[in-house]
């Protein structure tokens, strides 16, 4: 019996979490996957419950889980508060050592018209962005004076090595190509990054490694994104490039993500926010959450059949024209859930 901790969070979070769990239950009934869920407060809900976005009992439950599902956090009421929901996300990443953020980028045929790029630009796009999540400039020393400022970008070879191995392992199950992105013509950290990438590549002779400077990679992601298979990069570059890649499908509503640790539980979440403006109206798009459930089944539990069942059902539902408002349709959350389950 696998234990899944659920963090519904704020805004549309509870609605899309319910959608993901409904689809999970339908799949489990077909595949025999045995699991139990434990719901915990997180984000704004955590602040309301205990004064902190990551309550102690939530963290304890997360640490003992086999996997964690997070829906969405954030609310306007905390915009000027001393403690914000987003602090909970940084805290849980640190506490669980979630060093690898994984974002698959895929263009659904039924949604090609939503992409800002021409159809010929996005044809065949199917790649994964692997971002180092716990090192680099975001976690370095920050100094702000009246007339000067300083941010320290710090990486060890071990930190680079483990994210590289994660990228190469993912590539082995795909088209066996890794694009490592750096700025080695300027930055010392990037020189180390490239050196370690070359070293790790020798452990994976069946996988091709190429290097790209970050400015060049940013251009290729728009002009020829289909050339990528697995993209791996450091925290700051990954933050920017993963957001750039999320524009390709034309909507954030269909993009899941995963964050992995070394030996501990992984966390799965949509890449979009809490959308407080439509919370409680029953019109939120649940696809990112549903696809995050599919990622969890595949990556944490090896339930390949269940994961593919969900992904194929989502594709079929979209092809049948079942689209929520953000996708240009009129379906509400319940209708989208029903369409996905009907296509399992």
N, C-alpha and C positions, 0 to 999 in steps of 0.2 A: 504494500500500500504506500503510494507516494504522497508526500505532503506538499501542498502548494499553498503558500501564503499569498493572499490577495490584498492589494493596497489600492482601493478604489479612488481615494483622494478627493479631489474637488471638482466643481463645475460639472461637465458632462461625464466625469470619471465614473460615478456609480452606474450610470446608464450603459456606458460601453463595456464596463466590467461585467455587468449582468449579461450583456450580449455575448461576450467571449465565453463566459462560463456555460451559457445555454448551448452554444455550439460544441464546447468541450464535452458536455454531458451527452449530447447526441452522438458524437464520434465515439466516445468511450463505450456507449451501449452497443456499437457495432464492432469495435475492435477488442473489447474486453480489458481496456486499460483501467487499472484500479488506482484510485486516488481519493484524497480527501482535501478539503480546503479550509483555511483558517483566515478570516477577515480581520484586518487590523487597521487602525487609524494612521494616517500619514498625510504630510503636507498641511494644508489649512485645517483639515479635520483633526490632525494630530495636535495642532496648536489649540484648537477648541477643546480637545479632550484633556490635554495635559500641560499646555503652555509651550510645547516644543514640537516642531514638525516631524521629528523622529522620536516618538516616545520610547522609553526603555523596554516596555513589553513588546512593542513592534519590532525593535531591533533584535531582541532575544528570539522572537518567533522566526524572523527572517534568517537568523544564523542557523536555526535548527531545521530549516526547510530544505526540501529537495529542489525547489524552484520558486521564484517569486514573480507574480504578475502585478505590474503597476499600470494604472489607467491614465490619470492626468492629475497635475497639481497646479495650484495658483488661483488667486481670487483678488479682485480689485480692492477688497476691504483691507488687504495686507500690504498694499503698495507702499505706504509710508510707515508701516509698523516696524519696530525694532527687530522683530523676528519674522522672517518671511518663509513661506512654504518651500521655496526653492532651496533653502538652506538644508532641508531634509534630504534632498536628492544628493547634494554634495556630501552630506554626512554618511548616507548609506553606501555610496560608492567607496568612500574611504574606509568605513568599518568593515565592509565585505571584500575590500581589495578588488573591486571590479575594474580591472586594468584594461580590458579589451572591449571596445564598443563596436558592434557589428551592424551595419545598415545595408541590407540588400536593396538594389535599385532595379526595378523591373517595370517595363511599360506594358500595361494591359491593352490588348488590341481594341477593346471596346472604349478605351479612354484616350486613344492616341490624339484625338482632336483637342484634348485639353492641354497638351504640351505646348509650350511657347516656341518650340523648335519645329522646323518643317518635318514632314513625315520621313523624308529620306535621311534626315539627321538622326532620328531616334530608332530607325529600323534596326532590330537585332540587339538593342540595349538590354543587357542583363549582367550587372556586375555587383560587387560587394565592396563597401568601404570599411576598412578595418582601422580604427582610430585608437591610439594609445591614450588611456583615459585618466591615469593617476600620476603622471609625471609632467615634466616640461614647465613652461612659463607660468601656467595657472597655479602650480603648486610651489613655485619658487618664492624667494624673498621679494617683497614689494615695498618700495620706499617712495613716499611722496613728500616733497618739500615745496616751499612757495615758488621757487624758480627752477626746480629740477626734479626729476623722477627717475626711478630705476626698477626694472623688473628682471629677475634672474631666471634664465632658462637653463635647467639642470637635467641631465640625463646620465644614467649609468649604463654600461654595456649590458648588464643583466636585464635592466628594464627594456632595452631595445631588443635584446635577444628573445625574450619571452613573447613580445608582440609579433616579432618576425615569424617565430615558429607557429603562432596561431594563424597568421596569414597564409603561410605555406601549407599548413594542414587543411585549411579551407580550400585552397587552390587545388590540392590533390583530389578533391571530390568534385571539381569543376573542370575548367579548361586548362588547368595546370600552367597558369601564367600569373606572376606577381609583379605589380608595378609599385616600386618603392619611391616615395615622394619626399624630397628634402630640399635644402637650399645650401648644398655643400660648397658652392662657389663663394659663400660669404660666412656661414655660421660654423663655429667649431662643433656644436652639437650635431649638426648635419654631417660633418666629416666623420664623426664617430658613428652616426646612424648608418651611413653608406658602408663603412668598413665592416660593421657588424652584419649588415644585410648580406654582403658578399660572403662572409664567413658562414652564416646560417644557410645560405643557398647551397653550399657544398653538402649539407645534410640531406638535401632534397634534389638529387640529380635528375629526377623526372619532372621537375618544375622549372620553367624558364623565369629568370629574374631580369627585369629591366629597371633602370633608374630614370626618374624624371625630376627636373627642378619644379618647384611648386608653381611658379608663374606659368611655365609651359603646360603643366598638368591642368591648371585652371582653364587654359584656352582649349586644350584637347577635349575637356569634359563638355564643352559646348560645341566644338566643331566636329568631333569624331568620337563621341562617348562609347560607341560600340566596340572600340579597340581594347577597352579595359575588361579584365576578368576579376582580379582581386587587387584592390588598391590598399596600400598600407602606409600610414604616415603618423607623425607625432601629434600631440594633443592640439596645439593651436592650429596647425595646418588642417588637421582632421576635422576640427570644429567648423572651419570655413568651407572646406571642400565637401563635407557630408551635407551641409546645408545647400551648397550649390547643386549637388547631385539630386537633392530632394525636389528641385524645381523641374527636373526633366519629365516626370510623369504628369506634371501640371496640377497636382494636388497632393497635400500632405495626408489626405484621408485614407490612403491605401498603402502607407509605408510603415512596416514594423521595425523593431530594433531589438538587439540583445546586448547585454553587458555581462562578460564572463570574468570569473576569478580563477585562481589556481587551486582547484580542488574543492572550493566551496560552492554554494548555490549561485546560479545565474539569475539575472533579472531581465524580464521581457516587458517591453512597453511600446506604445505608439510613439511616433516622433512629434505628433502635434500637441498643442496645448489643451487647456481645460475649457476653452470656449464658453466662458460664463454667460455670454450674451444669449446663448440658446439652451443653457442648462435647464432641465426639467420640462422641456417642450416635447420630448420624444422624437426629435428630428435629427439627432446626432448621427453621423456616419460611423458605424462600428467596425468597418473593415480593417483598419490598422490594428485594432485590438484583437480581432479574430485572427488575423495573420500573425500577430505576436504569439497567440496561443499555438499556432502551427509551428512557429520557430521553437517554442518551448518543447513541444512534443518531439521534434526532431533532435534538437541539440542537447537537451537535458535527459531525455528518457529513451532516445533511440527508437521512438515510435514513428518510423518513416511512413508507414501506410496511413496512419491517422493524419500526419502532417500533409501528405499529398492529397488526401481526401478533402481536407479543408481548402487547400490552395486551389484545387480543381473546381470545387464547389463555388468558391468566390468568383473564379474566372467565368464559370457558366452563368452565374447570377448576373454578372455585369453584361455578358454577351446577350442575355435575354432582355436587357434593357431595364433591369431593376437598379435604379440609380437614386441616391439620396440627393437632396437639394444642392449640396456643395459640388456634386458631380453633374449638375444640370438636369436632374430628374425631379420626381415628386414623391418618391418612396420615403416613408418614415423609418425610424429605427427598427420597429417591430417587423415591418414588411421586408426589410433587408435581411434581418435574422431569419425570417421564415423562408426566404428565397435561398439562402445559403444552406439551411438545414434540408430543404427539399431536394437540393442538388448533391447531397452527400452520397 
